[in-house]
């Protein structure tokens, strides 16, 4: 089944890489600002200077790492879509494992295999949660037959209805 809500693969690679870079830039910037402020000397001016200096130094590296991860993941995902000729959760799981392996191979085969296992398990968890949410949402919008309650007719009206019915039968 094709996922028509996503861009085609050449554009998806750029989109995922840019999105991951932005996520790393914003998140890494915030985290490094907090760390810089905590480690700075007392005083609001020193804290602000420490936060900005730490963010200026550490944020580009964090953003670049996120961007490389997004690029590698998206390249693996698009390669698997081209090879398997279908888009399903298995592509993401195998792409997570492949990305973990590729990014850790410089440290040796054992760390690369461990990183591949972690990447595959993390993406399997993410895909599993996504599938569970989709099923829950699909159940919410299933059509349900209306349920009618039997109405109680007041006793005065009931006797009037019966006498009217007997009159014309």
Secondary structure, 3 states (H helix, E strand, C coil): CCCCCCCCHHHHHHHHHHHHHHHHHHHHHHHHHHHHHHHCCCCHHHHHHHHHHHHHHHHHHHHHHHHHHHHHHHHHHHHHHHHHCCCCHHHHHHHHHHHHHHHHHHHCHHHHHHHHHHHHHHHHHHHHHHHHHHHHHHHHCCCCCCCCCCCCCCHHHHHHHHHHHHHCC
